[in-house]
Amino acid sequence: MIKFLDLQKINLLHQQEIEARLLKTFRSGWYLLGDEVKQFEKNLGEYIGCRHAIGVANGLDALRLILKAYIELGVMQEGDEVIVPANTYIASLLAITDNRLVPVLVEPDINTYNIDIAKIEAAITTKTKAVMIVHLYGRIVFSTALKALAQKHNLKIIEDNAQAIGAEWNGIKSGNLGDAAGFSFYPGKNLGALGDAGAVTTNDDTLAKTIRALANYGSEEKYINKLQGLNSRLDEIQAAVLDEKLKYLDKENERRKQVAKYYLENINNPEIILPKQPENQKEHVWHLFVIRTKERERLQQHLKDNGIQTLIHYPIPPHKQEAYPQMHHLSFPITEQIHNEVLSLPISPVMTEEEIKKVVETINNYK
Ligand SMILES: *Cc1c(COP(=O)(O)O)cnc(C)c1O
């Protein structure tokens, strides 16, 4: 069987190095707020090119904490609006509504599946304080026009960089394009931990300080609590593993690009719409390889019958979820079409040539 994502194989690629780091941390007797987290934060910050990287418990918390810190700092307040793509994973919205801010959804560009930058300005009101961009499926969404728009309307740009670590726009890494970025190191992400983990990057000293405190009970000094914070810390074990795996990220992203290239050049079936490559290939790290087809369930069954596992990212858009009844009346036809038609093919740095070829042949045989 060709798995959608073989996490065991991915992590066993670096078995000795990872096991050595795990053992070292285990034996150190120090499990939180220690040297492993410090070292990973330093290396992640350098990799992204940001002055600050702050390890947190997961990707959702990274985004929640950015907004919570902006509220603490008076940049925004309850009831303010944050523009967010309609076509995203629900975590992007949960971070907004958890802070009692209002998500304002904007349709994607059907060619990139990312937020349509040209449609953002029409969604701006006097209450808009930020735009949360999501580099969905690993593809960067950014432009000088977006930057200018944010400046014109005094909006913060927050990146949901859960899916695009390592991607680059004009020599700038995703996670360093806006005012602050949230990262997820959920095991299946391009840089995956052995459990939950996340981070925030920013060049804003005050924001960084506030997020660091908020993630640790609102405290900068033990037992002195300046803010009403939460407990959302990255632990030493996950940090050690991530610090080790960060060394191989570029190489693994390169391998993903090769798989994507092979799919793009060889899948040839009129029933299938392939994803489009950005002109500059550095802008895509292929977290997911997402195709579209009218009868998705039939194609998924065909692949399954041939031993190929696929997933759907995502079957129901956030505005149609039971969690958000107040959004059910909204209509986002492009988003809804995408959710009805998408199917994610296996892609990873550990797929063999044989597996990649089998996927292509099986899709090309589909009628
Ligand atoms: C994975 C993901 C998140 C959330 O990350 P967790 O670590 O699972 O909390 C947020 N946004 C997007 C787009 C994601 O893919």
PDBQT file of the ligand as one rigid body, heavy atoms in Angstrom, charges set to zero:
ROOT
HETATM    1  C1  LIG A 401      -1.940  22.520  10.946  1.00  0.00    +0.000 C 
HETATM    2  C2  LIG A 401      -2.517  23.854  10.753  1.00  0.00    +0.000 A 
HETATM    3  C3  LIG A 401      -2.808  24.727  11.827  1.00  0.00    +0.000 A 
HETATM    4  C4  LIG A 401      -2.807  24.325  13.261  1.00  0.00    +0.000 C 
HETATM    5  O1  LIG A 401      -1.708  23.702  13.739  1.00  0.00    +0.000 OA
HETATM    6  P1  LIG A 401      -1.777  22.731  15.018  1.00  0.00    +0.000 P 
HETATM    7  O2  LIG A 401      -0.348  22.554  15.359  1.00  0.00    +0.000 OA
HETATM    8  O3  LIG A 401      -2.449  21.488  14.605  1.00  0.00    +0.000 OA
HETATM    9  O4  LIG A 401      -2.526  23.449  16.087  1.00  0.00    +0.000 OA
HETATM   10  C5  LIG A 401      -3.218  26.007  11.540  1.00  0.00    +0.000 A 
HETATM   11  N1  LIG A 401      -3.398  26.419  10.283  1.00  0.00    +0.000 NA
HETATM   12  C6  LIG A 401      -3.167  25.620   9.222  1.00  0.00    +0.000 A 
HETATM   13  C7  LIG A 401      -3.370  26.151   7.847  1.00  0.00    +0.000 C 
HETATM   14  C8  LIG A 401      -2.740  24.316   9.428  1.00  0.00    +0.000 A 
HETATM   15  O5  LIG A 401      -2.535  23.519   8.376  1.00  0.00    +0.000 OA
ENDROOT
TORSDOF 0
